[in-house]
Amino acid sequence: MCQWNKYGSFRIDPCILNNVSELQSFSLHTIASCCGHVKYKPTIIIQDGSGNIYEFFSEIVISQKPRKSKRYYKRDNEGYFYIPEVEAMRKERKQ
């Protein structure tokens, strides 16, 4: 796994930093991100103007409102982070 990069008050994977910076330059509110570390596809969680939370690349809506815990990623048995809703939808789309 790549090392986190300190970016402002947040930590962002260096391999996805340019994507996050570009989205923020368009005033999109990024909540969290992960480059996927080769095991999963890169993901960036965005909150739109209506308050919907979705994954940017797949455009999968994760929630209609922010979660209290602000935890969108889970860790698999090998220590890699993924978004359960996104992985489930990607598997469903493949079938």
GUNUFI-19485 format. One record per residue (C-alpha): residue number from 1; residue in three letters; x, y, z. Coordinates in Angstrom, 2 decimals. Each point is the difference from the previous one (the first is absolute). Layout:
N
<site><seq>NUM</seq><type>Ala</type><X>X</X><Y>Y</Y><Z>Z</Z></site>
...
END
This chain:
95
<site><seq>1</seq><type>Met</type><X>0.00</X><Y>0.00</Y><Z>0.00</Z></site>
<site><seq>2</seq><type>Cys</type><X>1.19</X><Y>3.52</Y><Z>-0.69</Z></site>
<site><seq>3</seq><type>Gln</type><X>0.74</X><Y>2.40</Y><Z>2.83</Z></site>
<site><seq>4</seq><type>Trp</type><X>-2.48</X><Y>2.74</Y><Z>0.83</Z></site>
<site><seq>5</seq><type>Asn</type><X>0.79</X><Y>3.53</Y><Z>-1.04</Z></site>
<site><seq>6</seq><type>Lys</type><X>-0.74</X><Y>2.82</Y><Z>2.41</Z></site>
<site><seq>7</seq><type>Tyr</type><X>-2.22</X><Y>2.40</Y><Z>-1.98</Z></site>
<site><seq>8</seq><type>Gly</type><X>-1.31</X><Y>2.92</Y><Z>2.03</Z></site>
<site><seq>9</seq><type>Ser</type><X>-1.64</X><Y>-1.51</Y><Z>3.06</Z></site>
<site><seq>10</seq><type>Phe</type><X>-0.77</X><Y>-3.26</Y><Z>-1.85</Z></site>
<site><seq>11</seq><type>Arg</type><X>2.00</X><Y>-3.03</Y><Z>-1.08</Z></site>
<site><seq>12</seq><type>Ile</type><X>-0.35</X><Y>-1.01</Y><Z>-3.63</Z></site>
<site><seq>13</seq><type>Asp</type><X>1.61</X><Y>-2.86</Y><Z>-1.92</Z></site>
<site><seq>14</seq><type>Pro</type><X>2.66</X><Y>1.60</Y><Z>-2.26</Z></site>
<site><seq>15</seq><type>Cys</type><X>-1.22</X><Y>-2.04</Y><Z>-2.98</Z></site>
<site><seq>16</seq><type>Ile</type><X>-3.42</X><Y>1.70</Y><Z>0.13</Z></site>
<site><seq>17</seq><type>Leu</type><X>1.04</X><Y>3.45</Y><Z>1.26</Z></site>
<site><seq>18</seq><type>Asn</type><X>-0.20</X><Y>1.61</Y><Z>-3.47</Z></site>
<site><seq>19</seq><type>Asn</type><X>-3.57</X><Y>-1.25</Y><Z>-0.49</Z></site>
<site><seq>20</seq><type>Val</type><X>-1.10</X><Y>1.32</Y><Z>3.39</Z></site>
<site><seq>21</seq><type>Ser</type><X>1.72</X><Y>3.36</Y><Z>-0.58</Z></site>
<site><seq>22</seq><type>Glu</type><X>-1.68</X><Y>0.37</Y><Z>-3.38</Z></site>
<site><seq>23</seq><type>Leu</type><X>-3.46</X><Y>-0.75</Y><Z>1.41</Z></site>
<site><seq>24</seq><type>Gln</type><X>0.56</X><Y>2.48</Y><Z>2.80</Z></site>
<site><seq>25</seq><type>Ser</type><X>1.05</X><Y>2.64</Y><Z>-2.54</Z></site>
<site><seq>26</seq><type>Phe</type><X>-3.56</X><Y>-0.30</Y><Z>-1.40</Z></site>
<site><seq>27</seq><type>Ser</type><X>-1.35</X><Y>0.58</Y><Z>3.53</Z></site>
<site><seq>28</seq><type>Leu</type><X>-1.17</X><Y>-3.60</Y><Z>0.37</Z></site>
<site><seq>29</seq><type>His</type><X>-0.11</X><Y>-1.09</Y><Z>3.63</Z></site>
<site><seq>30</seq><type>Thr</type><X>2.17</X><Y>-3.10</Y><Z>0.36</Z></site>
<site><seq>31</seq><type>Ile</type><X>-0.59</X><Y>-2.02</Y><Z>3.17</Z></site>
<site><seq>32</seq><type>Ala</type><X>2.43</X><Y>-2.91</Y><Z>-0.36</Z></site>
<site><seq>33</seq><type>Ser</type><X>2.09</X><Y>-1.80</Y><Z>-2.61</Z></site>
<site><seq>34</seq><type>Cys</type><X>2.13</X><Y>-3.06</Y><Z>-0.61</Z></site>
<site><seq>35</seq><type>Cys</type><X>2.12</X><Y>-0.94</Y><Z>-3.01</Z></site>
<site><seq>36</seq><type>Gly</type><X>-0.95</X><Y>-3.68</Y><Z>0.45</Z></site>
<site><seq>37</seq><type>His</type><X>3.62</X><Y>-1.13</Y><Z>0.36</Z></site>
<site><seq>38</seq><type>Val</type><X>-0.27</X><Y>-2.19</Y><Z>-3.12</Z></site>
<site><seq>39</seq><type>Lys</type><X>-2.54</X><Y>-2.33</Y><Z>1.67</Z></site>
<site><seq>40</seq><type>Tyr</type><X>-3.04</X><Y>2.28</Y><Z>-0.41</Z></site>
<site><seq>41</seq><type>Lys</type><X>-0.84</X><Y>2.76</Y><Z>-2.45</Z></site>
<site><seq>42</seq><type>Pro</type><X>0.70</X><Y>3.58</Y><Z>1.17</Z></site>
<site><seq>43</seq><type>Thr</type><X>-2.89</X><Y>1.67</Y><Z>1.81</Z></site>
<site><seq>44</seq><type>Ile</type><X>-0.81</X><Y>3.56</Y><Z>1.03</Z></site>
<site><seq>45</seq><type>Ile</type><X>-3.03</X><Y>0.74</Y><Z>2.16</Z></site>
<site><seq>46</seq><type>Ile</type><X>-1.74</X><Y>3.26</Y><Z>-0.92</Z></site>
<site><seq>47</seq><type>Gln</type><X>-2.90</X><Y>1.89</Y><Z>1.55</Z></site>
<site><seq>48</seq><type>Asp</type><X>-2.12</X><Y>1.82</Y><Z>-2.56</Z></site>
<site><seq>49</seq><type>Gly</type><X>-1.99</X><Y>3.21</Y><Z>0.50</Z></site>
<site><seq>50</seq><type>Ser</type><X>-3.10</X><Y>-1.96</Y><Z>1.01</Z></site>
<site><seq>51</seq><type>Gly</type><X>1.89</X><Y>-1.80</Y><Z>2.76</Z></site>
<site><seq>52</seq><type>Asn</type><X>0.17</X><Y>-3.35</Y><Z>-1.80</Z></site>
<site><seq>53</seq><type>Ile</type><X>3.17</X><Y>-1.99</Y><Z>0.60</Z></site>
<site><seq>54</seq><type>Tyr</type><X>1.34</X><Y>-1.90</Y><Z>-2.99</Z></site>
<site><seq>55</seq><type>Glu</type><X>3.14</X><Y>-1.58</Y><Z>-1.36</Z></site>
<site><seq>56</seq><type>Phe</type><X>1.33</X><Y>2.23</Y><Z>-2.77</Z></site>
<site><seq>57</seq><type>Phe</type><X>1.40</X><Y>-2.48</Y><Z>-2.55</Z></site>
<site><seq>58</seq><type>Ser</type><X>-2.87</X><Y>-2.51</Y><Z>0.08</Z></site>
<site><seq>59</seq><type>Glu</type><X>-2.71</X><Y>2.60</Y><Z>0.77</Z></site>
<site><seq>60</seq><type>Ile</type><X>-1.49</X><Y>-2.42</Y><Z>2.53</Z></site>
<site><seq>61</seq><type>Val</type><X>-2.11</X><Y>1.75</Y><Z>2.64</Z></site>
<site><seq>62</seq><type>Ile</type><X>1.15</X><Y>-1.17</Y><Z>3.40</Z></site>
<site><seq>63</seq><type>Ser</type><X>-2.32</X><Y>1.99</Y><Z>2.23</Z></site>
<site><seq>64</seq><type>Gln</type><X>-2.67</X><Y>2.67</Y><Z>-0.17</Z></site>
<site><seq>65</seq><type>Lys</type><X>1.67</X><Y>1.84</Y><Z>2.88</Z></site>
<site><seq>66</seq><type>Pro</type><X>3.39</X><Y>-0.05</Y><Z>1.77</Z></site>
<site><seq>67</seq><type>Arg</type><X>0.57</X><Y>-2.82</Y><Z>2.48</Z></site>
<site><seq>68</seq><type>Lys</type><X>0.48</X><Y>0.94</Y><Z>3.61</Z></site>
<site><seq>69</seq><type>Ser</type><X>3.16</X><Y>-2.09</Y><Z>0.26</Z></site>
<site><seq>70</seq><type>Lys</type><X>1.35</X><Y>1.35</Y><Z>-3.34</Z></site>
<site><seq>71</seq><type>Arg</type><X>1.40</X><Y>-3.46</Y><Z>-0.70</Z></site>
<site><seq>72</seq><type>Tyr</type><X>-0.67</X><Y>-1.11</Y><Z>-3.53</Z></site>
<site><seq>73</seq><type>Tyr</type><X>2.90</X><Y>-2.43</Y><Z>-0.44</Z></site>
<site><seq>74</seq><type>Lys</type><X>0.46</X><Y>-3.43</Y><Z>1.52</Z></site>
<site><seq>75</seq><type>Arg</type><X>3.24</X><Y>-1.94</Y><Z>0.28</Z></site>
<site><seq>76</seq><type>Asp</type><X>0.22</X><Y>-3.45</Y><Z>-1.56</Z></site>
<site><seq>77</seq><type>Asn</type><X>1.89</X><Y>-2.96</Y><Z>1.51</Z></site>
<site><seq>78</seq><type>Glu</type><X>3.25</X><Y>1.13</Y><Z>-1.66</Z></site>
<site><seq>79</seq><type>Gly</type><X>-0.26</X><Y>3.56</Y><Z>1.32</Z></site>
<site><seq>80</seq><type>Tyr</type><X>-1.17</X><Y>1.68</Y><Z>-3.22</Z></site>
<site><seq>81</seq><type>Phe</type><X>-2.82</X><Y>2.56</Y><Z>0.14</Z></site>
<site><seq>82</seq><type>Tyr</type><X>-3.11</X><Y>-0.23</Y><Z>-2.17</Z></site>
<site><seq>83</seq><type>Ile</type><X>-3.56</X><Y>1.38</Y><Z>-0.09</Z></site>
<site><seq>84</seq><type>Pro</type><X>-2.47</X><Y>-2.87</Y><Z>0.49</Z></site>
<site><seq>85</seq><type>Glu</type><X>-2.81</X><Y>1.66</Y><Z>-1.99</Z></site>
<site><seq>86</seq><type>Val</type><X>2.28</X><Y>0.69</Y><Z>-2.96</Z></site>
<site><seq>87</seq><type>Glu</type><X>1.50</X><Y>-3.49</Y><Z>-0.08</Z></site>
<site><seq>88</seq><type>Ala</type><X>-3.47</X><Y>-1.60</Y><Z>0.24</Z></site>
<site><seq>89</seq><type>Met</type><X>-1.30</X><Y>2.14</Y><Z>-2.88</Z></site>
<site><seq>90</seq><type>Arg</type><X>3.06</X><Y>-0.73</Y><Z>-2.15</Z></site>
<site><seq>91</seq><type>Lys</type><X>-0.47</X><Y>-3.75</Y><Z>0.52</Z></site>
<site><seq>92</seq><type>Glu</type><X>-3.71</X><Y>0.34</Y><Z>-0.83</Z></site>
<site><seq>93</seq><type>Arg</type><X>0.79</X><Y>1.92</Y><Z>-3.22</Z></site>
<site><seq>94</seq><type>Lys</type><X>2.41</X><Y>-2.74</Y><Z>-1.12</Z></site>
<site><seq>95</seq><type>Gln</type><X>-2.73</X><Y>-2.65</Y><Z>0.19</Z></site>
END
